[in-house]
Amino acid sequence: MARLLARVPAAVVLLVLTLFAHPALAQKRVALVIGNAAYQHTAKLANPRNDASDMVAALKKHNFLVIEGFDLNKADFERKVRDFANALSDAEAGVFFYAGHGLQVAGRNYLVPIDAELGNAAALEFEMLRVDVVHRVMEQQTNTNILFLDACRDNPLARNLARSMGTRSSDIGKGLSSIQSGVGTLISFSTQPDNVALDGTGRNSPFAGALVKQILTANDDLSAMLINVRNDVMKETQRKQVPWEHSALTGRFYFSAAAAGVEPPKVAPARLSEAAEAWAAAERTTSVAALEAFVVRYQDTFYAELARARITELKAQQPALQQTGKPAPSAEQKTGSLAQEKAGLSNLPPSRPVRPLSAAEERELKPRDQFKECQECPQMVLLPAGEFLMGSPAGEADRSNNEDPRRKVTVARPFAVGKFEVTFAEWEGCINQGGCRHRPNNEGWGSGTRPVIHVSWDDITREYLPWLSRKTGKAYRLLTEAEWEYAARSGTTTTYHWGNEIGASNANCSGCGSPWDGQKTAPVGSFRPNAFGLHDMHGNVWEWVQDCYRDTYANAAPDGAAALSLDGCSRVLRGGSWLGAPRVVRSAVRGGYQPDFRFGNGGFRVARSL
């Protein structure tokens, strides 16, 4: 590495070293928050979902990267713990909060997924999640770990287990048993060991309510906060419940970075990986040596492959540069006429004058009709009402569990969708007319008809959409997640709207066979539209939609309404981007980010109800 860096220009060396020692990555704090309430084989609990939701909001206030899960079955619970373990790498501290049923057997504590039945003794190993697994994972990854266990509720499932265990039923204890923490760890219980905690009659359990209040408002260190939590809970329960903890912390822990006297790290939930961030900054360098250094540092990642491809491209350009004194034309420049022809928004003009539609004109619209309600407005296409299967079929390659369960969704009324992703030119129209304050970074790729990037869900819903609605007198909005997939599939059931194989030059992704693959955004409209007349539903930029992110489609609305139940939730992104592999631009792929997150491969398109 030292020999490679010796050949790199000073500015690039500084860039590479900065990326390799990213302070936010070194100082991140990560939390896993689980709320299990909708138990399938016993009565539902009233408060764990509220407890977990409020804890998520409190931790995000203090810049934690939060992985959240609600009503998790065994498989999903284990998957969340694996995600947590991966996220804890290089973290300063880890926090685990669990609200739901738990039990102890033979001195060992278990957390109860919602699909647990506990019909026999083997269920302990196959249906439950052991607390010591989470505990051990945390202590292997970080030096400071906090576990909050609000899992001592009276558990009817324990009686099922007791009946099946016969003479061994005496091994089943009340509540949770005491746990000895390792060095650097604090474990906090909602009540004393071997006792049962109350679920509470308000929004939160007594323990969770008191804990969230302290995290949100107190500037004390954790030990002092837990004394206050204990006093609040004892007062609320007339001393029937006494929160308990075992601590081997080696220093004071503060949730508030300001109280600790340090600058809070700016960590975005679901942030890009270190390699992805490094590549986003280094990909446009013309230094082969810097790219070789990148390959050495990130040799086992997908981005190293991109760096190797960039090295090959630069080396191929060097003979042409030596002969002409000018850089060899890029693949995009060689196909510039195609890009300009397809990117121009005038090649498919709206079928009516540019002005807000009257009520009569709206009624006359037919599917695939286009309209544009102001010069700066996005061009819109009318989509018909219809039904479709949302999610991926069981046999689809590279499918994910968050695309389950596949379900029929009915879109009852026609609605209009942006023909293209919103462009820089359209966002700049909002800036010029005083509607938008945020000025997105175009990464040096150009503005105009390229899709706007570095815009967050908050930027869109607080600035751009209100401006567009005021200007036109119409209610513009983001698509719901179901509307987005309906629009992307456009009547198809295949992996992509053109078929089950990625093919070539159908989209912009890393491996899609376009001039922009894995390098940058393409001008909107650079690829053939789908059957509804919409461009770039696959790749180019991830597109924000209305919904709060959920791990599955379980209990989702059959009419395609947005999932909006949580305040401060992560928001859904669809469609994949120029940076992702073909499997990430499938019609069914979905992800979620915090609504204030801005990134170089994220944008949006608009919708309008009629």
PyMOL commands that set and color helices and strands:
alter all, ss='L'
color gray80, all
select helices_A, chain A and resi 2-6+10-20+23-26+48-61+74-87+123-126+131-141+157-171+206-217+222-236+274-282+288-297+302-324+331-334+336-343+359-364+401-403+424-432+457-472+481-489+582-585
alter helices_A, ss='H'
color red, helices_A
select strands_A, chain A and resi 29-35+65-70+93-99+102-105+108-111+129-130+145-150+172-173+185-189+244-247+370-371+380-383+386-390+407-411+415-418+476-478+542-548+571-574+590-593+602-603+606-609
alter strands_A, ss='S'
color yellow, strands_A
deselect
rebuild
show_as cartoon
